[in-house]
């Protein structure tokens, strides 16, 4: 009387979502793997990965949303890349690192401490 009821809707023509995915067409992306040391003073090592060749840019954005550095990286092959960022003339604070391609971006928060 109080047992749960199990219902099998048994749709004969139903297919799972997995059957409709074409995993070969998964869009490529860009991601920041590491930004270290964090906090940093005055240099920061950024390691990022491109899943396919792309033109990338790195922006450093301050806590009020201003882009304080714009670093075009140009067309780069797929794989892991490293950038050393020197922030010697910038004040202490929280900054956002944004790496962007034409289709994707990734952002990390870092702190510059003097």
Secondary structure, 3 states (H helix, E strand, C coil): CCCCCCCCCCCCCCCCHHHHCCHHHCCCCEEEEEEECCCECCEEEEEEEECCCEEEEEEEEECCCCEEEEEEEEEECCEEEEEEEECCCCCCEEEEEEEECCCCEEEEEEEECC
